Amino acid sequence: MNPSGHVAVVTGGGSGLGEATARALAAKGAKVALFDVGLERAQKVAEEIGGIAVKCDVSNGEAGEAAFREVTEKLGVPRILINCAGIAIALKTIGKDGVHSLDAYRKVIEVNLIGTFNMIRLMADGAQHLDPLESGERGVIVNTASVAAYDGQIGQIAYASSKGGVVGMTLPAARDLSRSGIRVCTIAPGIFMTPMLAGLPEDAQKSLGQQVPFPPRLGQPAEYGALAVHIVENEMLNGETIRLDGAIRMAPK
Ligand SMILES: NC(=O)c1ccc[n+]([C@@H]2O[C@H](COP(=O)([O-])OP(=O)(O)OC[C@H]3O[C@@H](n4cnc5c(N)ncnc54)[C@H](O)[C@@H]3O)[C@@H](O)[C@H]2O)c1
């Protein structure tokens, strides 16, 4: 669909890949709502793009319902959902400091996997009642996995499990929602230059970038945003996960 004039929810919209996608959708004329736990940064981005910021922990059922109610009242029922909220930890199953904390594992699954599903179900519940566009399409959802879903490294057991779940839900979600004309795709990014990575020393960033066959650099958030917008626009893309990674295949560590 052409995003112009439609309501788009971008989770994790206050930073990194979500922020870049929110900007790209707003530039295409979408009315954008940023869902984030960090309200201050989301508000700043929202002001700059003429959207709204909504405080929401994506992993919480009631908070999610309240956030969708708020965006519906303020902007209308969302036809577009971009799931970018996520967290990462680095812990081994058995590490130097002992066994992997079960709470830490659960937290990553809650935010990255359950949070993604929570947003999908709530967005689809609203969008299923919208009038279809000319082709019968009612909505489109883009999730964010990671190359760690396929090449999870040492210390990425929780993160890779959560992202593998996001890849795994992509086809059944697309199949479930096909009756309602709602498409679902996932992007699996390689290594992108977001605030998370910008905190690393410059030589660490350079060395990560050089592991990418071509182009030998970190991805720019705008390149993620451009693909997310393309998925929104290209109606034939559905039920698929697209790696956006410069051909990197992560080594064990
Ligand atoms: N940067 C990379 O190299 C990279 C690579 C692969 C996948 N990803 C994935 O892309 C997504 C975005 O990552 P990023 O690099 O932009 O990170 P980021 O830390 O810059 O942004 C993530 C945003 O999500 C928000 N958030 C965290 N937990 C939340 C919750 N429970 N509810 C609502 N919002 C929450 C944060 O406040 C933040 O604004 C994540 O899912 C991440 O796993 C990133």
The ligand as a Tripos MOL2 file, in Angstrom:
@<TRIPOS>MOLECULE
LIG
   44    48     1     0     0
SMALL
NO_CHARGES

@<TRIPOS>ATOM
      1 N1         21.4270   -2.6070   15.5570 N.am      1 LIG1
      2 C1         21.6620   -3.8070   15.0660 C.2       1 LIG1
      3 O1         22.7790   -4.0970   14.6300 O.2       1 LIG1
      4 C2         20.5670   -4.8400   15.0040 C.ar      1 LIG1
      5 C3         20.8350   -6.0280   14.3250 C.ar      1 LIG1
      6 C4         19.8560   -7.0010   14.2460 C.ar      1 LIG1
      7 C5         18.6310   -6.7870   14.8510 C.ar      1 LIG1
      8 N2         18.3860   -5.6360   15.5050 N.ar      1 LIG1
      9 C6         17.0770   -5.4920   16.1160 C.3       1 LIG1
     10 O2         16.4740   -4.3040   15.6430 O.3       1 LIG1
     11 C7         15.5900   -3.7800   16.6320 C.3       1 LIG1
     12 C8         15.9580   -2.3240   16.8850 C.3       1 LIG1
     13 O3         17.2740   -2.2790   17.3790 O.3       1 LIG1
     14 P1         18.1410   -0.9410   17.4810 P.3       1 LIG1
     15 O4         19.5340   -1.3130   17.1540 O.co2     1 LIG1
     16 O5         17.4410    0.1350   16.7490 O.co2     1 LIG1
     17 O6         18.1090   -0.7370   19.0510 O.3       1 LIG1
     18 P2         17.8900    0.5780   19.9310 P.3       1 LIG1
     19 O7         18.3040    0.1550   21.2990 O.co2     1 LIG1
     20 O8         18.5660    1.7430   19.2980 O.co2     1 LIG1
     21 O9         16.3210    0.8000   19.8740 O.3       1 LIG1
     22 C9         15.4050   -0.0810   20.4860 C.3       1 LIG1
     23 C10        14.2420    0.7290   21.0050 C.3       1 LIG1
     24 O10        13.3030   -0.1970   21.5950 O.3       1 LIG1
     25 C11        12.8310    0.3590   22.8070 C.3       1 LIG1
     26 N3         12.3660   -0.7170   23.6930 N.ar      1 LIG1
     27 C12        13.1170   -1.6290   24.3740 C.ar      1 LIG1
     28 N4         12.3200   -2.4350   25.0850 N.ar      1 LIG1
     29 C13        11.0370   -2.0420   24.8600 C.ar      1 LIG1
     30 C14         9.7650   -2.4750   25.3180 C.ar      1 LIG1
     31 N5          9.6410   -3.4960   26.1830 N.pl3     1 LIG1
     32 N6          8.6580   -1.8370   24.8700 N.ar      1 LIG1
     33 C15         8.7660   -0.7840   24.0050 C.ar      1 LIG1
     34 N7          9.9400   -0.3170   23.5560 N.ar      1 LIG1
     35 C16        11.0650   -0.9360   23.9720 C.ar      1 LIG1
     36 C17        14.0340    1.1110   23.3790 C.3       1 LIG1
     37 O11        13.6300    2.0750   24.3400 O.3       1 LIG1
     38 C18        14.6340    1.7330   22.1190 C.3       1 LIG1
     39 O12        14.0630    2.9960   21.8410 O.3       1 LIG1
     40 C19        15.7440   -4.6800   17.8540 C.3       1 LIG1
     41 O13        14.7010   -5.6320   17.8500 O.3       1 LIG1
     42 C20        17.0790   -5.3540   17.6240 C.3       1 LIG1
     43 O14        17.1330   -6.6100   18.2550 O.3       1 LIG1
     44 C21        19.3320   -4.6550   15.6060 C.ar      1 LIG1
@<TRIPOS>BOND
     1     1     2 1
     2     2     3 2
     3     2     4 1
     4     4     5 ar
     5     4    44 ar
     6     5     6 ar
     7     6     7 ar
     8     7     8 ar
     9     8     9 1
    10     8    44 ar
    11     9    10 1
    12     9    42 1
    13    10    11 1
    14    11    12 1
    15    11    40 1
    16    12    13 1
    17    13    14 1
    18    14    15 2
    19    14    16 1
    20    14    17 1
    21    17    18 1
    22    18    19 2
    23    18    20 1
    24    18    21 1
    25    21    22 1
    26    22    23 1
    27    23    24 1
    28    23    38 1
    29    24    25 1
    30    25    26 1
    31    25    36 1
    32    26    27 ar
    33    26    35 ar
    34    27    28 ar
    35    28    29 ar
    36    29    30 ar
    37    29    35 ar
    38    30    31 1
    39    30    32 ar
    40    32    33 ar
    41    33    34 ar
    42    34    35 ar
    43    36    37 1
    44    36    38 1
    45    38    39 1
    46    40    41 1
    47    40    42 1
    48    42    43 1
@<TRIPOS>SUBSTRUCTURE
     1 LIG1         1 GROUP 0 **** ****
